[in-house]
Amino acid sequence: MEQMQRRVGVVGGVRIPFCRNNTAYADVGNFGMSVKVLGALVERYGLHGVELGEVALGAVIKHASDWNLAREALLSSGLAPTTPGITTARACGTSLDNAIIVANKIACGQIEAGIAAGSDTTSDVPIVYGTRLRKRLLAINRAKTLQDKLKIALHRFSLKELKPSFPGVAEPRTGKSMGDHCEQMAKQWHIDREAQDRLALESHRKLAAAYESGFFEDLLVPFRGLTRDGFLRPDTSMEKLAALKPAFDRTSGQGTLTAGNSTGLSDGAAAVLLASEDWAAQRGLTIQAWFRDAEVAAVDFVHGEGLLMAPTVAVPRLLKRNGLTLQDFDYYEIHEAFAAQVLCTLRAWESAEYCKNRLGLDAPLGAIDPAKLNVHGSSLAAGHPFAATGARIIATLAKLLEQKGSGRGLISICTAGGMGVTAILER
Protein backbone atom coordinates (compact mmCIF):
# COMPACT_ATOMS: atom_id res chain seq x y z
CA MET A 1 0.00 0.00 0.00
CA GLU A 2 1.49 3.33 -1.04
CA GLN A 3 1.73 6.11 1.50
CA MET A 4 1.97 9.76 0.53
CA GLN A 5 5.18 11.20 1.96
CA ARG A 6 4.55 14.09 4.34
CA ARG A 7 6.84 16.91 5.32
CA VAL A 8 8.55 16.47 8.70
CA GLY A 9 9.05 19.50 10.89
CA VAL A 10 11.66 20.16 13.55
CA VAL A 11 9.69 21.96 16.26
CA GLY A 12 12.73 22.56 18.46
CA GLY A 13 15.20 21.03 20.85
CA VAL A 14 16.88 21.36 24.23
CA ARG A 15 20.01 20.11 25.88
CA ILE A 16 21.82 20.32 29.16
CA PRO A 17 25.29 21.87 29.23
CA PHE A 18 27.92 19.35 28.19
CA CYS A 19 30.70 18.87 30.72
CA ARG A 20 33.96 17.04 31.25
CA ASN A 21 33.71 13.53 32.59
CA ASN A 22 34.04 13.00 36.34
CA THR A 23 32.73 16.49 37.09
CA ALA A 24 29.15 17.81 37.54
CA TYR A 25 27.29 14.77 36.17
CA ALA A 26 29.58 12.05 37.49
CA ASP A 27 26.87 10.55 39.72
CA VAL A 28 23.88 11.22 37.45
CA GLY A 29 24.34 8.74 34.63
CA ASN A 30 22.42 8.39 31.41
CA PHE A 31 19.05 7.87 33.07
CA GLY A 32 19.20 11.10 35.06
CA MET A 33 20.43 13.15 32.10
CA SER A 34 17.83 11.62 29.77
CA VAL A 35 14.97 12.33 32.15
CA LYS A 36 16.17 15.92 32.47
CA VAL A 37 16.21 16.69 28.73
CA LEU A 38 12.98 14.82 27.97
CA GLY A 39 11.27 16.55 30.87
CA ALA A 40 12.54 19.94 29.70
CA LEU A 41 11.21 19.29 26.19
CA VAL A 42 7.84 18.24 27.63
CA GLU A 43 7.73 21.43 29.69
CA ARG A 44 8.72 23.71 26.81
CA TYR A 45 6.14 22.39 24.36
CA GLY A 46 3.27 21.57 26.72
CA LEU A 47 3.44 17.82 26.31
CA HIS A 48 2.40 16.75 29.82
CA GLY A 49 0.24 13.66 29.49
CA VAL A 50 0.55 13.67 25.70
CA GLU A 51 1.02 10.38 23.86
CA LEU A 52 3.68 10.62 21.17
CA GLY A 53 4.24 8.08 18.43
CA GLU A 54 7.83 7.33 19.42
CA VAL A 55 10.71 8.35 21.63
CA ALA A 56 13.96 7.16 20.06
CA LEU A 57 16.80 7.74 22.49
CA GLY A 58 20.27 6.26 22.46
CA ALA A 59 23.46 5.94 24.44
CA VAL A 60 26.79 4.53 23.36
CA ILE A 61 28.15 3.78 26.83
CA LYS A 62 25.46 2.25 29.00
CA HIS A 63 24.97 -0.44 31.61
CA ALA A 64 23.39 -3.81 30.88
CA SER A 65 20.62 -2.80 33.29
CA ASP A 66 19.70 0.05 30.91
CA TRP A 67 17.97 -2.48 28.68
CA ASN A 68 15.54 0.12 27.33
CA LEU A 69 16.81 3.49 28.50
CA ALA A 70 14.40 5.40 26.24
CA ARG A 71 11.29 3.74 27.64
CA GLU A 72 12.37 4.09 31.26
CA ALA A 73 13.35 7.75 30.84
CA LEU A 74 10.13 8.74 29.08
CA LEU A 75 8.10 7.16 31.89
CA SER A 76 9.65 9.77 34.20
CA SER A 77 9.41 12.67 31.73
CA GLY A 78 5.77 13.71 31.98
CA LEU A 79 4.77 12.18 28.65
CA ALA A 80 1.81 9.81 28.61
CA PRO A 81 2.93 6.35 29.77
CA THR A 82 1.36 4.96 26.60
CA THR A 83 4.21 6.50 24.56
CA PRO A 84 6.56 3.81 23.20
CA GLY A 85 10.33 4.12 23.41
CA ILE A 86 13.26 2.51 21.62
CA THR A 87 16.93 2.60 22.65
CA THR A 88 19.51 2.80 19.87
CA ALA A 89 23.24 3.20 19.27
CA ARG A 90 25.34 4.14 16.26
CA ALA A 91 28.27 5.74 18.06
CA CYS A 92 28.49 9.50 17.42
CA GLY A 93 25.62 9.48 14.93
CA THR A 94 23.11 7.98 17.37
CA SER A 95 20.69 10.86 17.92
CA LEU A 96 20.83 12.01 14.30
CA ASP A 97 19.93 8.44 13.43
CA ASN A 98 17.08 8.68 15.92
CA ALA A 99 15.81 11.78 14.13
CA ILE A 100 15.89 9.78 10.88
CA ILE A 101 13.89 6.98 12.53
CA VAL A 102 11.25 9.37 13.86
CA ALA A 103 11.17 11.47 10.67
CA ASN A 104 10.65 8.42 8.45
CA LYS A 105 7.71 7.27 10.58
CA ILE A 106 6.14 10.72 10.38
CA ALA A 107 6.78 10.98 6.63
CA CYS A 108 5.13 7.60 6.06
CA GLY A 109 2.08 8.54 8.12
CA GLN A 110 2.77 5.93 10.81
CA ILE A 111 3.00 8.52 13.60
CA GLU A 112 2.31 12.24 13.99
CA ALA A 113 5.11 13.29 16.32
CA GLY A 114 8.09 11.93 18.20
CA ILE A 115 11.26 12.78 20.05
CA ALA A 116 14.81 12.00 18.95
CA ALA A 117 17.36 12.13 21.74
CA GLY A 118 20.70 10.94 23.00
CA SER A 119 22.67 10.79 26.22
CA ASP A 120 26.16 9.67 27.07
CA THR A 121 28.38 9.46 30.08
CA THR A 122 32.08 8.69 30.25
CA SER A 123 31.93 9.01 34.05
CA ASP A 124 29.40 6.31 34.97
CA VAL A 125 30.89 3.63 32.74
CA PRO A 126 30.04 -0.08 32.91
CA ILE A 127 32.92 -1.90 34.59
CA VAL A 128 32.44 -5.66 34.35
CA TYR A 129 34.20 -8.81 35.39
CA GLY A 130 36.84 -10.28 33.10
CA THR A 131 35.97 -13.24 30.89
CA ARG A 132 37.53 -15.92 33.14
CA LEU A 133 35.76 -14.75 36.30
CA ARG A 134 32.49 -14.28 34.45
CA LYS A 135 32.63 -17.87 33.13
CA ARG A 136 33.53 -19.15 36.60
CA LEU A 137 30.53 -17.37 38.17
CA LEU A 138 28.17 -18.72 35.51
CA ALA A 139 29.51 -22.24 36.08
CA ILE A 140 29.02 -21.87 39.83
CA ASN A 141 25.44 -20.78 39.19
CA ARG A 142 24.81 -23.87 37.04
CA ALA A 143 26.29 -26.31 39.59
CA LYS A 144 23.70 -28.31 41.51
CA THR A 145 25.39 -28.97 44.86
CA LEU A 146 27.33 -26.84 47.30
CA GLN A 147 30.30 -29.19 46.95
CA ASP A 148 30.34 -28.71 43.18
CA LYS A 149 30.01 -24.95 43.56
CA LEU A 150 33.01 -24.81 45.93
CA LYS A 151 35.05 -27.05 43.66
CA ILE A 152 34.47 -24.72 40.70
CA ALA A 153 35.09 -21.62 42.79
CA LEU A 154 38.47 -22.80 44.05
CA HIS A 155 39.77 -24.62 40.96
CA ARG A 156 42.92 -22.80 39.76
CA PHE A 157 41.60 -19.50 41.07
CA SER A 158 43.91 -16.52 40.63
CA LEU A 159 43.61 -12.99 41.99
CA LYS A 160 44.23 -11.82 38.41
CA GLU A 161 40.66 -12.88 37.66
CA LEU A 162 39.43 -10.01 39.83
CA LYS A 163 40.84 -7.47 37.39
CA PRO A 164 37.83 -5.63 35.89
CA SER A 165 37.16 -5.04 32.22
CA PHE A 166 36.50 -1.46 31.06
CA PRO A 167 34.62 -0.26 27.95
CA GLY A 168 36.72 -0.63 24.81
CA VAL A 169 38.19 2.52 23.27
CA ALA A 170 39.82 0.87 20.26
CA GLU A 171 38.33 -0.42 17.03
CA PRO A 172 38.05 -4.21 17.54
CA ARG A 173 39.30 -4.97 14.03
CA THR A 174 42.38 -2.74 14.09
CA GLY A 175 43.19 -2.30 17.77
CA LYS A 176 43.61 1.43 17.16
CA SER A 177 41.71 4.23 18.83
CA MET A 178 39.71 6.78 16.88
CA GLY A 179 42.48 9.28 17.55
CA ASP A 180 45.10 6.90 16.19
CA HIS A 181 43.05 6.46 13.02
CA CYS A 182 42.51 10.20 12.66
CA GLU A 183 46.23 10.81 13.06
CA GLN A 184 46.76 8.51 10.07
CA MET A 185 44.15 10.49 8.12
CA ALA A 186 45.89 13.78 8.94
CA LYS A 187 49.15 12.41 7.57
CA GLN A 188 47.48 11.03 4.45
CA TRP A 189 45.76 14.33 3.65
CA HIS A 190 48.68 16.51 4.79
CA ILE A 191 46.70 18.35 7.46
CA ASP A 192 49.20 20.27 9.59
CA ARG A 193 49.07 21.09 13.29
CA GLU A 194 48.54 24.83 12.82
CA ALA A 195 45.44 24.34 10.67
CA GLN A 196 43.95 22.00 13.29
CA ASP A 197 44.66 24.41 16.14
CA ARG A 198 43.19 27.29 14.11
CA LEU A 199 39.92 25.41 13.58
CA ALA A 200 39.77 24.56 17.29
CA LEU A 201 40.38 28.18 18.27
CA GLU A 202 37.62 29.35 15.93
CA SER A 203 35.20 26.81 17.43
CA HIS A 204 35.77 28.22 20.93
CA ARG A 205 35.45 31.82 19.74
CA LYS A 206 32.25 31.12 17.82
CA LEU A 207 30.64 29.26 20.72
CA ALA A 208 31.60 32.02 23.17
CA ALA A 209 30.10 34.63 20.83
CA ALA A 210 26.90 32.59 20.54
CA TYR A 211 26.57 32.52 24.32
CA GLU A 212 27.15 36.26 24.55
CA SER A 213 24.48 36.91 21.90
CA GLY A 214 21.92 34.87 23.86
CA PHE A 215 21.54 32.25 21.13
CA PHE A 216 21.43 29.36 23.60
CA GLU A 217 18.98 30.89 26.09
CA ASP A 218 16.08 28.72 24.92
CA LEU A 219 18.20 25.74 23.86
CA LEU A 220 20.14 25.16 27.06
CA VAL A 221 18.59 23.90 30.29
CA PRO A 222 20.71 24.60 33.41
CA PHE A 223 21.57 21.41 35.26
CA ARG A 224 23.61 20.60 38.34
CA GLY A 225 24.72 24.21 38.64
CA LEU A 226 25.99 24.42 35.07
CA THR A 227 24.73 27.08 32.68
CA ARG A 228 27.46 26.76 30.04
CA ASP A 229 29.42 23.96 28.44
CA GLY A 230 32.36 22.90 30.57
CA PHE A 231 34.75 22.60 27.62
CA LEU A 232 34.37 26.18 26.43
CA ARG A 233 37.64 28.10 26.64
CA PRO A 234 37.01 31.64 25.31
CA ASP A 235 40.45 32.74 26.50
CA THR A 236 42.40 30.11 24.62
CA SER A 237 44.89 31.16 21.93
CA MET A 238 47.07 29.72 19.21
CA GLU A 239 50.01 29.97 21.61
CA LYS A 240 48.22 27.96 24.30
CA LEU A 241 47.09 25.35 21.79
CA ALA A 242 50.58 25.10 20.28
CA ALA A 243 52.04 24.33 23.71
CA LEU A 244 50.05 21.08 24.03
CA LYS A 245 51.80 17.79 23.36
CA PRO A 246 50.55 15.19 20.84
CA ALA A 247 47.85 13.01 22.38
CA PHE A 248 48.08 9.93 20.15
CA ASP A 249 51.29 9.77 18.11
CA ARG A 250 53.69 10.58 20.93
CA THR A 251 56.84 8.92 19.65
CA SER A 252 57.41 9.66 15.96
CA GLY A 253 57.73 13.40 16.33
CA GLN A 254 55.05 13.75 13.62
CA GLY A 255 51.94 13.73 15.84
CA THR A 256 49.52 16.62 15.27
CA LEU A 257 46.40 15.66 17.26
CA THR A 258 46.34 17.11 20.79
CA ALA A 259 43.90 17.53 23.65
CA GLY A 260 43.23 21.00 22.26
CA ASN A 261 42.20 20.01 18.73
CA SER A 262 40.42 16.77 19.72
CA THR A 263 37.17 16.38 21.63
CA GLY A 264 37.47 15.44 25.30
CA LEU A 265 35.60 12.77 27.25
CA SER A 266 32.17 14.27 27.89
CA ASP A 267 28.86 13.83 29.72
CA GLY A 268 25.58 15.30 28.45
CA ALA A 269 22.22 14.83 26.76
CA ALA A 270 20.07 16.49 24.09
CA ALA A 271 16.62 16.01 22.55
CA VAL A 272 14.54 17.36 19.65
CA LEU A 273 10.82 17.27 18.89
CA LEU A 274 9.76 16.35 15.34
CA ALA A 275 6.20 16.47 14.05
CA SER A 276 3.89 16.56 11.06
CA GLU A 277 2.70 19.97 9.94
CA ASP A 278 -0.91 19.24 10.99
CA TRP A 279 0.02 17.97 14.45
CA ALA A 280 2.13 21.04 15.17
CA ALA A 281 -0.59 23.39 13.90
CA GLN A 282 -3.26 21.70 16.04
CA ARG A 283 -1.12 22.29 19.14
CA GLY A 284 -0.21 25.85 18.19
CA LEU A 285 3.45 24.98 17.70
CA THR A 286 5.60 26.52 14.99
CA ILE A 287 7.99 24.59 12.76
CA GLN A 288 11.58 25.86 12.93
CA ALA A 289 12.82 23.88 9.93
CA TRP A 290 11.95 20.90 7.76
CA PHE A 291 13.85 17.61 7.94
CA ARG A 292 14.29 17.06 4.20
CA ASP A 293 16.43 13.96 3.77
CA ALA A 294 19.25 11.88 5.22
CA GLU A 295 21.92 9.40 4.17
CA VAL A 296 24.15 6.93 6.00
CA ALA A 297 27.33 5.40 4.55
CA ALA A 298 30.30 3.29 5.61
CA VAL A 299 33.92 2.87 4.54
CA ASP A 300 36.32 -0.09 4.55
CA PHE A 301 38.68 1.31 7.17
CA VAL A 302 40.12 -2.15 7.89
CA HIS A 303 41.70 -2.20 4.42
CA GLY A 304 43.04 1.31 4.17
CA GLU A 305 40.24 3.87 4.06
CA GLY A 306 40.15 6.58 6.71
CA LEU A 307 38.00 5.55 9.66
CA LEU A 308 36.20 8.91 9.79
CA MET A 309 35.81 9.51 6.04
CA ALA A 310 32.34 7.97 5.57
CA PRO A 311 30.58 11.39 5.48
CA THR A 312 32.57 12.14 2.32
CA VAL A 313 30.69 9.23 0.74
CA ALA A 314 27.25 9.91 2.25
CA VAL A 315 27.05 13.59 1.32
CA PRO A 316 27.41 13.25 -2.48
CA ARG A 317 24.72 10.55 -2.47
CA LEU A 318 22.47 12.90 -0.53
CA LEU A 319 23.22 15.78 -2.88
CA LYS A 320 22.53 13.72 -6.01
CA ARG A 321 19.19 12.44 -4.73
CA ASN A 322 18.07 15.99 -3.95
CA GLY A 323 19.49 17.70 -7.03
CA LEU A 324 21.85 19.88 -5.02
CA THR A 325 25.50 20.89 -5.10
CA LEU A 326 27.77 21.19 -2.08
CA GLN A 327 27.58 24.97 -2.40
CA ASP A 328 23.76 25.09 -2.15
CA PHE A 329 23.73 25.53 1.63
CA ASP A 330 23.60 28.47 4.00
CA TYR A 331 25.04 26.49 6.93
CA TYR A 332 27.32 23.48 7.28
CA GLU A 333 27.27 21.65 10.61
CA ILE A 334 30.23 19.26 10.42
CA HIS A 335 30.80 17.47 13.72
CA GLU A 336 34.24 18.22 15.11
CA ALA A 337 35.30 14.85 16.50
CA PHE A 338 38.79 16.09 15.70
CA ALA A 339 39.79 19.25 13.88
CA ALA A 340 41.77 17.02 11.51
CA GLN A 341 38.68 15.02 10.60
CA VAL A 342 36.81 18.15 9.49
CA LEU A 343 39.78 19.34 7.45
CA CYS A 344 40.31 15.91 5.84
CA THR A 345 36.64 15.84 4.82
CA LEU A 346 36.78 19.31 3.26
CA ARG A 347 40.02 18.50 1.44
CA ALA A 348 38.59 15.25 0.07
CA TRP A 349 35.59 17.04 -1.42
CA GLU A 350 37.98 19.46 -3.14
CA SER A 351 40.17 16.64 -4.51
CA ALA A 352 39.50 15.79 -8.15
CA GLU A 353 41.32 12.47 -7.73
CA TYR A 354 39.35 11.40 -4.64
CA CYS A 355 36.02 12.50 -6.06
CA LYS A 356 36.66 10.61 -9.31
CA ASN A 357 38.31 7.43 -8.02
CA ARG A 358 36.46 6.97 -4.71
CA LEU A 359 33.16 8.77 -5.24
CA GLY A 360 32.74 8.17 -8.97
CA LEU A 361 32.13 11.83 -9.73
CA ASP A 362 33.05 13.64 -12.93
CA ALA A 363 34.29 16.67 -10.99
CA PRO A 364 35.21 17.52 -7.39
CA LEU A 365 32.39 18.63 -5.11
CA GLY A 366 34.43 21.76 -4.46
CA ALA A 367 35.03 24.05 -1.53
CA ILE A 368 32.54 25.52 0.92
CA ASP A 369 32.45 29.03 2.32
CA PRO A 370 34.32 28.82 5.66
CA ALA A 371 32.11 31.59 7.05
CA LYS A 372 29.17 29.16 6.84
CA LEU A 373 30.91 26.30 8.71
CA ASN A 374 29.85 25.62 12.32
CA VAL A 375 28.88 29.27 12.73
CA HIS A 376 28.19 28.92 16.47
CA GLY A 377 31.04 26.53 17.20
CA SER A 378 30.82 22.77 17.46
CA SER A 379 32.06 19.75 19.38
CA LEU A 380 35.63 20.94 20.03
CA ALA A 381 34.24 23.79 22.13
CA ALA A 382 30.92 22.37 23.31
CA GLY A 383 32.01 18.82 24.09
CA HIS A 384 30.94 15.53 22.56
CA PRO A 385 28.78 13.16 24.62
CA PHE A 386 28.64 10.64 21.79
CA ALA A 387 24.93 9.94 21.44
CA ALA A 388 23.88 13.52 22.25
CA THR A 389 25.79 15.30 19.48
CA GLY A 390 23.30 14.73 16.65
CA ALA A 391 20.36 16.17 18.61
CA ARG A 392 22.53 19.13 19.67
CA ILE A 393 23.35 19.88 16.04
CA ILE A 394 19.75 19.51 14.81
CA ALA A 395 18.46 21.91 17.47
CA THR A 396 21.20 24.44 16.71
CA LEU A 397 20.72 24.29 12.93
CA ALA A 398 16.92 24.44 13.11
CA LYS A 399 17.11 27.61 15.20
CA LEU A 400 19.67 29.14 12.83
CA LEU A 401 17.32 28.54 9.90
CA GLU A 402 14.35 29.92 11.85
CA GLN A 403 16.27 33.08 12.68
CA LYS A 404 17.34 33.51 9.06
CA GLY A 405 13.80 32.95 7.86
CA SER A 406 14.84 30.74 4.96
CA GLY A 407 17.71 28.62 3.77
CA ARG A 408 19.23 25.17 3.89
CA GLY A 409 21.70 23.41 6.19
CA LEU A 410 23.86 20.29 5.84
CA ILE A 411 24.66 18.05 8.81
CA SER A 412 27.65 15.68 8.64
CA ILE A 413 28.65 13.36 11.49
CA CYS A 414 31.45 10.77 11.42
CA THR A 415 31.21 7.75 13.72
CA ALA A 416 33.28 4.94 15.12
CA GLY A 417 33.17 1.76 13.05
CA GLY A 418 33.84 3.72 9.85
CA MET A 419 30.34 5.13 9.33
CA GLY A 420 28.87 8.55 8.58
CA VAL A 421 25.39 10.00 9.17
CA THR A 422 24.27 13.05 7.19
CA ALA A 423 21.08 15.06 6.77
CA ILE A 424 19.56 18.17 5.21
CA LEU A 425 17.37 20.67 7.05
CA GLU A 426 15.67 23.53 5.23
CA ARG A 427 13.23 26.37 5.74
C-alpha positions in Angstrom: 0.0 0.0 0.0 1.5 3.3 -1.0 1.7 6.1 1.5 2.0 9.8 0.5 5.2 11.2 2.0 4.5 14.1 4.3 6.8 16.9 5.3 8.5 16.5 8.7 9.1 19.5 10.9 11.7 20.2 13.6 9.7 22.0 16.3 12.7 22.6 18.5 15.2 21.0 20.8 16.9 21.4 24.2 20.0 20.1 25.9 21.8 20.3 29.2 25.3 21.9 29.2 27.9 19.4 28.2 30.7 18.9 30.7 34.0 17.0 31.2 33.7 13.5 32.6 34.0 13.0 36.3 32.7 16.5 37.1 29.2 17.8 37.5 27.3 14.8 36.2 29.6 12.0 37.5 26.9 10.6 39.7 23.9 11.2 37.5 24.3 8.7 34.6 22.4 8.4 31.4 19.0 7.9 33.1 19.2 11.1 35.1 20.4 13.2 32.1 17.8 11.6 29.8 15.0 12.3 32.1 16.2 15.9 32.5 16.2 16.7 28.7 13.0 14.8 28.0 11.3 16.6 30.9 12.5 19.9 29.7 11.2 19.3 26.2 7.8 18.2 27.6 7.7 21.4 29.7 8.7 23.7 26.8 6.1 22.4 24.4 3.3 21.6 26.7 3.4 17.8 26.3 2.4 16.7 29.8 0.2 13.7 29.5 0.6 13.7 25.7 1.0 10.4 23.9 3.7 10.6 21.2 4.2 8.1 18.4 7.8 7.3 19.4 10.7 8.3 21.6 14.0 7.2 20.1 16.8 7.7 22.5 20.3 6.3 22.5 23.5 5.9 24.4 26.8 4.5 23.4 28.1 3.8 26.8 25.5 2.3 29.0 25.0 -0.4 31.6 23.4 -3.8 30.9 20.6 -2.8 33.3 19.7 0.1 30.9 18.0 -2.5 28.7 15.5 0.1 27.3 16.8 3.5 28.5 14.4 5.4 26.2 11.3 3.7 27.6 12.4 4.1 31.3 13.3 7.7 30.8 10.1 8.7 29.1 8.1 7.2 31.9 9.7 9.8 34.2 9.4 12.7 31.7 5.8 13.7 32.0 4.8 12.2 28.7 1.8 9.8 28.6 2.9 6.4 29.8 1.4 5.0 26.6 4.2 6.5 24.6 6.6 3.8 23.2 10.3 4.1 23.4 13.3 2.5 21.6 16.9 2.6 22.6 19.5 2.8 19.9 23.2 3.2 19.3 25.3 4.1 16.3 28.3 5.7 18.1 28.5 9.5 17.4 25.6 9.5 14.9 23.1 8.0 17.4 20.7 10.9 17.9 20.8 12.0 14.3 19.9 8.4 13.4 17.1 8.7 15.9 15.8 11.8 14.1 15.9 9.8 10.9 13.9 7.0 12.5 11.2 9.4 13.9 11.2 11.5 10.7 10.7 8.4 8.5 7.7 7.3 10.6 6.1 10.7 10.4 6.8 11.0 6.6 5.1 7.6 6.1 2.1 8.5 8.1 2.8 5.9 10.8 3.0 8.5 13.6 2.3 12.2 14.0 5.1 13.3 16.3 8.1 11.9 18.2 11.3 12.8 20.0 14.8 12.0 19.0 17.4 12.1 21.7 20.7 10.9 23.0 22.7 10.8 26.2 26.2 9.7 27.1 28.4 9.5 30.1 32.1 8.7 30.3 31.9 9.0 34.0 29.4 6.3 35.0 30.9 3.6 32.7 30.0 -0.1 32.9 32.9 -1.9 34.6 32.4 -5.7 34.3 34.2 -8.8 35.4 36.8 -10.3 33.1 36.0 -13.2 30.9 37.5 -15.9 33.1 35.8 -14.8 36.3 32.5 -14.3 34.4 32.6 -17.9 33.1 33.5 -19.1 36.6 30.5 -17.4 38.2 28.2 -18.7 35.5 29.5 -22.2 36.1 29.0 -21.9 39.8 25.4 -20.8 39.2 24.8 -23.9 37.0 26.3 -26.3 39.6 23.7 -28.3 41.5 25.4 -29.0 44.9 27.3 -26.8 47.3 30.3 -29.2 46.9 30.3 -28.7 43.2 30.0 -24.9 43.6 33.0 -24.8 45.9 35.0 -27.0 43.7 34.5 -24.7 40.7 35.1 -21.6 42.8 38.5 -22.8 44.0 39.8 -24.6 41.0 42.9 -22.8 39.8 41.6 -19.5 41.1 43.9 -16.5 40.6 43.6 -13.0 42.0 44.2 -11.8 38.4 40.7 -12.9 37.7 39.4 -10.0 39.8 40.8 -7.5 37.4 37.8 -5.6 35.9 37.2 -5.0 32.2 36.5 -1.5 31.1 34.6 -0.3 28.0 36.7 -0.6 24.8 38.2 2.5 23.3 39.8 0.9 20.3 38.3 -0.4 17.0 38.0 -4.2 17.5 39.3 -5.0 14.0 42.4 -2.7 14.1 43.2 -2.3 17.8 43.6 1.4 17.2 41.7 4.2 18.8 39.7 6.8 16.9 42.5 9.3 17.6 45.1 6.9 16.2 43.0 6.5 13.0 42.5 10.2 12.7 46.2 10.8 13.1 46.8 8.5 10.1 44.2 10.5 8.1 45.9 13.8 8.9 49.2 12.4 7.6 47.5 11.0 4.5 45.8 14.3 3.6 48.7 16.5 4.8 46.7 18.4 7.5 49.2 20.3 9.6 49.1 21.1 13.3 48.5 24.8 12.8 45.4 24.3 10.7 43.9 22.0 13.3 44.7 24.4 16.1 43.2 27.3 14.1 39.9 25.4 13.6 39.8 24.6 17.3 40.4 28.2 18.3 37.6 29.4 15.9 35.2 26.8 17.4 35.8 28.2 20.9 35.5 31.8 19.7 32.2 31.1 17.8 30.6 29.3 20.7 31.6 32.0 23.2 30.1 34.6 20.8 26.9 32.6 20.5 26.6 32.5 24.3 27.1 36.3 24.5 24.5 36.9 21.9 21.9 34.9 23.9 21.5 32.3 21.1 21.4 29.4 23.6 19.0 30.9 26.1 16.1 28.7 24.9 18.2 25.7 23.9 20.1 25.2 27.1 18.6 23.9 30.3 20.7 24.6 33.4 21.6 21.4 35.3 23.6 20.6 38.3 24.7 24.2 38.6 26.0 24.4 35.1 24.7 27.1 32.7 27.5 26.8 30.0 29.4 24.0 28.4 32.4 22.9 30.6 34.7 22.6 27.6 34.4 26.2 26.4 37.6 28.1 26.6 37.0 31.6 25.3 40.5 32.7 26.5 42.4 30.1 24.6 44.9 31.2 21.9 47.1 29.7 19.2 50.0 30.0 21.6 48.2 28.0 24.3 47.1 25.3 21.8 50.6 25.1 20.3 52.0 24.3 23.7 50.1 21.1 24.0 51.8 17.8 23.4 50.5 15.2 20.8 47.9 13.0 22.4 48.1 9.9 20.2 51.3 9.8 18.1 53.7 10.6 20.9 56.8 8.9 19.6 57.4 9.7 16.0 57.7 13.4 16.3 55.0 13.8 13.6 51.9 13.7 15.8 49.5 16.6 15.3 46.4 15.7 17.3 46.3 17.1 20.8 43.9 17.5 23.7 43.2 21.0 22.3 42.2 20.0 18.7 40.4 16.8 19.7 37.2 16.4 21.6 37.5 15.4 25.3 35.6 12.8 27.3 32.2 14.3 27.9 28.9 13.8 29.7 25.6 15.3 28.4 22.2 14.8 26.8 20.1 16.5 24.1 16.6 16.0 22.6 14.5 17.4 19.6 10.8 17.3 18.9 9.8 16.3 15.3 6.2 16.5 14.1 3.9 16.6 11.1 2.7 20.0 9.9 -0.9 19.2 11.0 0.0 18.0 14.5 2.1 21.0 15.2 -0.6 23.4 13.9 -3.3 21.7 16.0 -1.1 22.3 19.1 -0.2 25.8 18.2 3.5 25.0 17.7 5.6 26.5 15.0 8.0 24.6 12.8 11.6 25.9 12.9 12.8 23.9 9.9 12.0 20.9 7.8 13.8 17.6 7.9 14.3 17.1 4.2 16.4 14.0 3.8 19.3 11.9 5.2 21.9 9.4 4.2 24.1 6.9 6.0 27.3 5.4 4.5 30.3 3.3 5.6 33.9 2.9 4.5 36.3 -0.1 4.5 38.7 1.3 7.2 40.1 -2.1 7.9 41.7 -2.2 4.4 43.0 1.3 4.2 40.2 3.9 4.1 40.2 6.6 6.7 38.0 5.6 9.7 36.2 8.9 9.8 35.8 9.5 6.0 32.3 8.0 5.6 30.6 11.4 5.5 32.6 12.1 2.3 30.7 9.2 0.7 27.2 9.9 2.3 27.1 13.6 1.3 27.4 13.3 -2.5 24.7 10.5 -2.5 22.5 12.9 -0.5 23.2 15.8 -2.9 22.5 13.7 -6.0 19.2 12.4 -4.7 18.1 16.0 -3.9 19.5 17.7 -7.0 21.8 19.9 -5.0 25.5 20.9 -5.1 27.8 21.2 -2.1 27.6 25.0 -2.4 23.8 25.1 -2.2 23.7 25.5 1.6 23.6 28.5 4.0 25.0 26.5 6.9 27.3 23.5 7.3 27.3 21.7 10.6 30.2 19.3 10.4 30.8 17.5 13.7 34.2 18.2 15.1 35.3 14.9 16.5 38.8 16.1 15.7 39.8 19.2 13.9 41.8 17.0 11.5 38.7 15.0 10.6 36.8 18.1 9.5 39.8 19.3 7.4 40.3 15.9 5.8 36.6 15.8 4.8 36.8 19.3 3.3 40.0 18.5 1.4 38.6 15.2 0.1 35.6 17.0 -1.4 38.0 19.5 -3.1 40.2 16.6 -4.5 39.5 15.8 -8.2 41.3 12.5 -7.7 39.4 11.4 -4.6 36.0 12.5 -6.1 36.7 10.6 -9.3 38.3 7.4 -8.0 36.5 7.0 -4.7 33.2 8.8 -5.2 32.7 8.2 -9.0 32.1 11.8 -9.7 33.1 13.6 -12.9 34.3 16.7 -11.0 35.2 17.5 -7.4 32.4 18.6 -5.1 34.4 21.8 -4.5 35.0 24.0 -1.5 32.5 25.5 0.9 32.5 29.0 2.3 34.3 28.8 5.7 32.1 31.6 7.0 29.2 29.2 6.8 30.9 26.3 8.7 29.8 25.6 12.3 28.9 29.3 12.7 28.2 28.9 16.5 31.0 26.5 17.2 30.8 22.8 17.5 32.1 19.7 19.4 35.6 20.9 20.0 34.2 23.8 22.1 30.9 22.4 23.3 32.0 18.8 24.1 30.9 15.5 22.6 28.8 13.2 24.6 28.6 10.6 21.8 24.9 9.9 21.4 23.9 13.5 22.2 25.8 15.3 19.5 23.3 14.7 16.7 20.4 16.2 18.6 22.5 19.1 19.7 23.4 19.9 16.0 19.8 19.5 14.8 18.5 21.9 17.5 21.2 24.4 16.7 20.7 24.3 12.9 16.9 24.4 13.1 17.1 27.6 15.2 19.7 29.1 12.8 17.3 28.5 9.9 14.4 29.9 11.8 16.3 33.1 12.7 17.3 33.5 9.1 13.8 33.0 7.9 14.8 30.7 5.0 17.7 28.6 3.8 19.2 25.2 3.9 21.7 23.4 6.2 23.9 20.3 5.8 24.7 18.0 8.8 27.6 15.7 8.6 28.7 13.4 11.5 31.4 10.8 11.4 31.2 7.8 13.7 33.3 4.9 15.1 33.2 1.8 13.1 33.8 3.7 9.8 30.3 5.1 9.3 28.9 8.5 8.6 25.4 10.0 9.2 24.3 13.0 7.2 21.1 15.1 6.8 19.6 18.2 5.2 17.4 20.7 7.1 15.7 23.5 5.2 13.2 26.4 5.7 
